[in-house]
């Protein structure tokens, strides 16, 4: 952990984030558990999500806010139990960098007031309460907020029209969080805003109207497949009982059985009526309790145009669904403007609603555009979550990683390109409405694979200065960073030509020279791309102390092999996944030896791309046809790789090294060479 780099504004960091943190399984029928928040925190997550609804009332008539995935059969847990869990974690780890609570608030005013009381009473001085002056200018740094809890929700700009701002509650001062809020609790005034249902809220502000957006995963209702079958189920009423984790209401079960998801496609007329009903509900009024609004630091707003977003205060932020992220990244100018926005403001992305099974999407999509909070389903231990684990292992697993300099500094040409988005802002809504509804992409699309080590994927080779933010360390591959230097690798790229399929070879090219005086020709359209091309060679030499699947003590000897995967994002916002596998070593998990094959990868965006090494136990049985079993893995940012022979630590499915995984490792021979342009 490098404390020297933790003093920049929050917008300059990637933040380890989770989606629907409370769930232990799928999005519609699984249980909610308080311990999922503790698990996420210990895994390094620093942005937790809470979907908060009206629950019942206690014996003395107090409202009881509950957390669950509304309109589904998931169980309910108490809001205060989650806050207590977070407080216990902070008691044992007082120097943790800030924990962001992302509220998806569906509560009425009495429940919001109770939420504010519980936050203040339980968290005490650990709760960061911003003042109006603190919201001016840039966002605070992780170092300034160390040991604090930050609220992301709704903070109307007319908050001070009828109320004075609470005094500052800085850590170490005589003013406690409770006293800072008492003045607000004495007032019964509330702020009215309109059009709150699923897609957000609209509240009066001092300068006009403003669209709120704290209800992220229901923002894109028309894009989410699973939403329609459950749209007729009303939210939990105030008369519902709460007992820790309630079973689903009988009425909900009956409603779900009457409209199963698999029959949705056969009911287009009903689906249209349901959507119309939802839009009609947006005309209803919803109230925002100032007691809760004053505790909020990050204010979620609806996206209209990049021009308006860049003029908003730094504490205003956007949330985008996975499908909207893909759409925006397909537009080159839009991507550059998004990168500029993320240099001073915050963005959060979350999985598409069609991912009912709680599968994850490729986090590189958001990272490549500078999004700070790329929320994943932490209950699903898949390849995408392992990429997230590897990214945040880079900075001591503290939950915050400084963004690469290529996402913080844009050339003059790129800034000129970014300003052109104003000409196409009016088309944004029409383009996004044309997206495929409910598209579910479990894995990123594969790029062209090459079986021969000299074959090169058909991607452009961009050229620019080397990422200067890579951290120097003397550790092995899973270190905080390193520079990418020229390799003494003997492989050459002689005579290779990378050309866009839609362009003639006679177009202007830039010659790229390597150590062997051979070149690559790349069409660049008169402009240099924002990322240097990197050539990576990886040779798996051997393994050591590889355990049995899930760390089992009994069973046959394993037949291990290693799958090498490079996840990349092109300049056009397309996902590339290039994979190779080693040969299988029979009946040897203690010291398997490979070393025969060298695998070559061409990487376009080395600032965010990652190498993932996954060890599997090959199923050699002729009786059963079960899939190969996962043993261990390690994901490493390309910017953290160093050339030479390196030892790589392996981690189990929960991102830990304990028990049978204490000494599991791979020995690799790494070669890295950047393509440099001679102009």
N, C-alpha and C positions, 0 to 999 in steps of 0.2 A: 504494500500500500504506500503510495507516494502522496503525502499530505500537501506537498507544494503545488500539486495540480488540482486541489479540491477547493480552490478559492475563487473560481469563476462562477458566473450566473448559472442557474439550473438548466437554462436552455442549451448550454454547451456540453451536456452530458447525455449519454444513453443511460436510461434508468430501468432496472430489472422490474418488469411489470407482469401481473397476472390478471386473468379474466375470470369472472365469476368464481372468485377464490374459495367460496364456501362449499362448492360441489365436490363430491368424491367420485362422480362418474359422469354419465351422460347429462344432457341439458334438460331433459323432461321428466325422467322417472327416478333419478338417483336421490340420495340423501344429502342433506346439508350438515356439515360438521364444523364445530368451532376449531377443532385441532388442525383443520386445513390451513388456517391462518398462521398458526405456529409453525407448521411444516414449511409453508412458503417463506416465512421470515428466515428460518434456519437454512433454507436453500439459497438465500441471498436476495429474495424478492424485496423490493422497497416501494412498490406501488400495489396496494391491495384494493380489490373492488368489493363494494357492498351494495346489494339491491335491497332497498329499505321500503317496507310497506307498513300500513296500519295493521296492528295486531288487535288483541283484546284489551281488556282493562283489568287492573289488579283489584283486590278486595276493597281498597280505599279509593278506587275510581281513577287511578293514574293510568294514562295511556301506556301501552307496551309496544314499542316499535319492534318489528321482526325483520329478519333477513331471509329471503328465499327467492327462487326464480319464479316470478309471478306468472299466473295463468298456466301453470304446469302442475305436475304431481310431485314435485320435489318437496321435501319436508322443510320446516321452518325452525330457525334458531333465534335466540334473543340478541338484539343489537348490543345490549350492555355486556353480554358475555364475550362478544368479539372484542369490544373495547378493553375489557379487563385482560383478555389474553395478550393484547398488544402492550398494555401497561406492564404486565409481568415480564414480557420480553425486554422492554426498555429498562426495567429494574435490574435485570441481569446483564444487559448490554447498554449501559448509559451513554457510551460513546458511538453508538450506531449513527450512521448518516440518516437524514430525515426519512421518515416513513410517510408516504403519501396515501391518504385514504380517498379513493375515487367513489363518490356517492352517486348512485342512481336513485334519486329520491322520488318516491311515489306517495309520500305521506301527506296527510292533511296537517293544518297548522298546529293543533294540539300535540300531535305526535312529533312534529318538528321541534316544538319547544321542549318536549321531553328528551329528544335526542340531544339538544344543546345542553340541557342540564346534566345528562349522563356524561357527555364528553368532558364538560368542565369538572364535574365532581370526581370522575375516575382518573382522567389524565392529569389534572392539576397543572403544574408548571411545565409538564411535557407537551402540552398543547400550544402550538404556535398561533397566536392571535395577531393578525396584521393590523397595523394602523393605516390610516389613509395616506400618510406621508411615506410609509414603507412600501406602498403599492406604486409609488411614482418611480419612474426610471426603470433600471434593469431589475431582474429577479434576484433574490438573495442567493448566496452560494451554499453548497452542501456543508461547508465548514461552519458557516454562520448558523445553520439550522441543525447542527449535530445534536442528537438526542431528543429531537422534537417530532411532533406529529403534525403534518400539513394536510389541510382539508381541500379537496377539489370538489366543487359543486356549483352553486349559484350565488353570486354576489351582485345584486342589482346596483346599477350606478346611481340610483336615487336613494341609496341607503341613508344618506345624511340629510335628506330634505326635512325630516321630522324628528330625527334623533341625532345626538352628537356622537362622535366616534368614541369608542371605549379607549381608556388609557392604554399605553403600551404595556405588554406583558413580557418584557425581555427576560431571558434567563439570568438569574442572579440579582434581579431588581427586587424591591420590596413589594411590588404590585403583583399579586397572584392572578392566575387565570380566572379564579372564581370572582374576585372583586372586579375584574375587568369586564365581566359580563352582567353583574348584578343590576347595573343601570338599565341595561337592555331588557332584562327580565321583568322589571317593574312596569314596563309599558305594555299595553294591550294592542297598540297599533300594529298593523300588518301592511305589507306591500302587496298590492294586487298585480298579477300579471295574467296574460291571456294565452289561450291556445296551448295548454299543457296536456299532452297525451302522447306517450311513446316518443314522438319525434322531438320534443323539447318544450320550451316555455317562451312566451313573449311577455316581457315586463316593460313598464314605463321607465324611461331613463330621462336624465336631465337634457339630453340632446335629441330625444325622439323615441323610437321604439327599437328594441333589441331582441334578437332571437336567442333563446337559451337552448342548451343542448347538454343535458346531463343524463339523458336516457339513451345511452349510446347504441346498444345492440338492437334496439327497436327503432332506431332512426331510419333505417332503410327497409321499411316494412314490405314494400313491393318487391324487394330483392330476396327476401328470406322465405324459403319454402315452408319451413315448419311453422311459421307464424299463423297461417290461415286456419289450421285445424284447431287452434286453441284461442282464436280471437274472440269467440263468443263467451268465454269464461270470464266472469267478473273478478276483479281483484278482491282480496280477502277483506271482508267487512269489519267494522269496529266491534261487532258483537262476537267475533270468532274467538275461541279460547286458545290460549298459548300455554304449552307445557314443554318447554325446552325444544323438542323436535317433534312437532305434531305429525300424525299420519295425514295423508291428503283427505280433503273433504269428500264425502260420498257424492255430492253433486258434481264435483269436478271429474271424478272417475266416470260417472255416467255420461258426462258431456264428451269426454275423450273417446269413450267407446262408440258414441254415436257418430263421430266424425274422425275416423282414423286417418293418419297421415297418408297412407298408401292410396286412399281413395280421393285425395285432394285433386289430383289431376283430372278426375272425371266430373268435377263439380265447378266448372268455370263461372257459371252464373252466380252460384252462391258465393264464390270467392270474390267476385266483383261487388256484390252487395255488402260483404263484410268489410271490404276496403272502403267503400263509400261510407259505411257506418263509422269506421274509425276516423275518417276525415271529418265527419260531422261532429264527432266528439271533441275535435281540436278547438271548436268554438267555445267550449266551456271555460270557466274561469278557475284558476288555481292560485293559491295564496302562498307567499313565501314569508316565513317567520323571520324577522330581523335578528332574533336571537341566534338563529343558526347561520344566517347570511353573514353576520359579523365575524364568525369563526372561520369563514371560508377565505382561502388565499387564491387558489386557481379557479377561475371562472370560465366554465364551458359555454361556448357560443356556437351558433350555427354558421357554417361557411357560406358566404355569398360570393365574394371575389377576393383575390389576393391583394388587390389595391386597398380594399376596406380593412382586411385583416392586418396588413402591415401598419396601418395607421392606428390600430387599436392599442390600448395599454398592454404592457408586457405580460400582465397576469391573466389576460384573456387567452384562451386556448381552444383548439378544435379537436374533435374526435372523428375518425374516419373508419368505416367498415373495411374489411379486407378487399371486397369487390371494388369499392371506390378507390382504394389505394392502387389496385391494378390499373384502373381506368386512368388515373392521374399520371401514373408512371409511363403510360403509353404515349403521353403527349410531352414531347421534349421540352418545349418552352415552359409548360406548366410545371414540370419537374424542377427546372432551375428556379422558378419563382417560389416553389415550395421549400427548396433548400434555403433560399434567402429568408423566408418567413421563419424557418426553424432556427435560424441563427439568433434570434431575439425573443421568439415566442415558443410555446410548447405545443406539441401534437401528440395524440394518442391514437393507436390503431388497435382493432380488436377483430376476432374471427367472424366470418360470415355466419349468418343465422342458420344456413343449411348444414352447418357442422353439428348436427344433433348428437353425434357420437363423441363430442368434445375433442375431436382431432385438431391438430394445429396447422397453421400455415407457415410459409417460409418467412422468418423474421427479417431476412436480408432485404425484403421489399421495403419495409419501413426505414430500416437503418440507412439504406442507400440514399434516401431523401432527407436524412437528418432527423427523422422522428425520434423523439426522446423515449416515449413510452410505447413499446410494442408488446401488447398484452397477449399472453399465451395461456392455454389451459394447463395449469401445473399438475392436474390430476392425471394427465395422459403423458406417459414417459415415452415419447417417440423421438424420431431423429431431429425434428424441429426444436423440441425442448432441449435436446442435448446440444444443439447449436447455441441456444440461449445460455446454457450452463457454461459452455466454453468461452463465449464472449465476455461474460462477467467474471470469469476466473482470472481475467487479464489484470484486474486491479485489486487483487486480494479478496475477491468475492464480497466486496463491500456494497454491491448493488449499484455503483456508479462508475461509468467508464467515460473518460474524456473523448469526445468525438474527434475523428481525424481532421487534420487541418484542411484537407480537400473539401470538407463540408462546411468549413467556417470561413474560408477565403475564396472568393470567386474572382476570376479575371474580369477585366473591363468588358471584353467581348461577351462573356457569359451574362453579366449584368444587363448589357444591352438586349441580349436575347430574352432575358427574363421579363424585361419591361414590356415586351410585345404581347404578353398574356392579356393585357387590357383589351386588345382587339378581339380576343376570343373568349373573354369572360362570359359574354352573353350566351355563348354556345355550351357552357359547362353543364347547365341543367339538362339540355336536350341530349347531350352525349351520354350523361350518366343514366338517363332514363332508358337508353337503348341497350344497357348492359343485359347480359343473360341473367334471368332471375334464378336465385338459388344455386348458382354454380358452386359445386363442391369439388375442390381440387385437393385431394389428400396429400399429394406429393408434387413438388415443383416439376415442370416439364423438363424432359431430358434434352440435353444438347447433343450434338453429333458426337458420338463416341468413336474413339480410334483404338483399334487393337494393336496397331504398330506403334512403337515408341516414337517414331518420327512423324506420325500423322498429327495434324494440328486442327483443332475444332475451327469451324468456319465462323470466326468472330473478328471484328475489327480490332486492331491493335492501337489503342489510343496512347498518346504521349504527353507527358507533363512532368513537372518536378516531382521528386520523391516525397512521399508523405513524411513531413518533418516532425510529426507528433509521436512517432514510434518511440517507445520507452526502451532504454538500455538496461539490460539486466544480465547477471552472470549465470542464471539458472538455465534449465533445459527448455524444451519447446514451450511448455506451458508457463512462460515467463510474462512479464509485463509488456514486453515489446522489444523490437530490434529493428535495425535498419536492413534494407534489402540490398545486398551487394552483388557484384558480378561473381559468377561461379566459375570454377575451373572445369566445369562439366565438359566432357569431350564431344557430347552430341552437338550436331550442327543443324542449322535450318537452311542449308544451301538451296537456293532456287525455289523456295516456297513462296507462293503468292496468295495473299488473302484478299479477295475481291468481292464486293457486294454483287449478289446475283442479278440485281436490276440495273447494273451499270456496266458499260463497256470497259475493257481493260485499257483502253487508250486514255482514260481519264488521268488527271494529275495524281501522282503518288508521292509519298515521302519514303525515302530509303532509310531503313533502320539497320545499322551496322552492329555486329556482335564481335566477340573476341576472335573469331575465326575469319573475319573480313567477309562474311556473307551477309546478305541483306534480306529483308522482308519488305514487300511493297504493299502499302495500305492506302486506299482512297480516303481522303480526309475532307473533301469539299472546301478546301481553303481555310479550314479551322482545325485547331488541335482539340482533341477530346480532353475531358477533365481528369482522366486517370491514365497512368502509365501502364502499358501492357507488361505482364510478368510471366516468365516461363519458369515453371516449377517442375522439378523431377524428384520423385520419391521412390526409394527402394527399401522395402521392408526386409531387414536382415534376419532378425530373430525375435523370439518372445521369451518371457521369463515368468515363471510362477503363475500361469494362467489358470484360474479356478474353474470349477465346473459351473454350469448355468445356475444362477441365483445363489452361488456360493455353497452348493450342496456338498456334504461330506461323503456321501455314498454314491455309488454308480460307477459306470465304466469310464475308462480314460476317454478324454475328449479328442475329437478330430478337428483341430482349429484351422481356420483360415481368416484372413483379414480383408475387409472391404474398404477401399479408399475412395472417398467421395469429396469432390470439390464443389461447393455451392457458390455461385457467382451471380451477379446481376449486371446485365449489359447496359450500355449508355442509353439504349431505347427503353429501359425498364423491363426487359425480359429476363426471366429466371433461367439460369443454366445449371444443370447438374451433370457432371462428368464422373463416371464411376469405373473402377477397376477392382478386380479381386485377385488375391494371390492363390497359389495352389493349396491344396489341403494336405496337412501333415497328419499322418495316421497315428493315433494312440500316443500322443505326446503333448501334454499341456504344460509340462515342467520347463522344457527348453526346446520348443520347436524352432527349426531353422528353415528359412526361405532363401532369400538372397539371390535368386536367379533372375528376377524380373525388375526392370526399372520402368516406372510409369511417368509419362509426360503430361502435364496440364498447362494449357494456355489460359491465363487469367486476365480478364479485362479490368475489373474493379478490385484491386488488391486492398483498398482501404477498408472494405467491409466483407470481402469474400472469406470463406473459411474452409479449412481442411478437416474432414471428419474421418477418424480411424475407428472401425467397428470390428470387434472380434466375434465370430460366430462358431458354434459347434455344428459341424456338418452332419446331417442325418444320413448315415450310410446304410441304414436298415432297408432291406428289400421287402420287409413285411408291412411296415407302417410308412405312411407318406406325409408325416408331420413336417412342418417347416423347420428350417435350421434355427437353433436356439441362440438367443442373444447371450453373450458372456459379459463383455465390458466394452467401453468406448472412451474416446477422448476427442474433443473438438477444439481446434486451434485456429485463431485468426491468422490469415496469411501474413499480416503485418507483424506478427510476433514470431514468425519462423526465422531460424538462422541456419545457414548452410553448415554442412559437415555431418559427422556421425553424432546423433542425438538420442538420448533415452527419453521415452514418453511414458508418463504415468497413465494408467488406465483407471477408469471410474465405473462403479456399478450403475444400475438403472436409476438410483436415487441421488446420483452425483456425489457419492461418498467413497472413501477408501478405508474400509475397516474389515476386520475379520479376514476372510479368504482373499480380499483384494488389497491387502496391505502392501504387497510387493509385486503386484501385477504390472508388467511394463512391456513395451516394445522398443526395439533398437532399429533406428532408421538412418538412412543416408540421404541427406537433403541437399538438393542443388537449386539455387535461385539465381535467376538472371533477369534483369530489367531490360526492356527494349528501349534504347535511347535514340532520339531523333537527331539527325545532323541537318541543320537548316542553313 
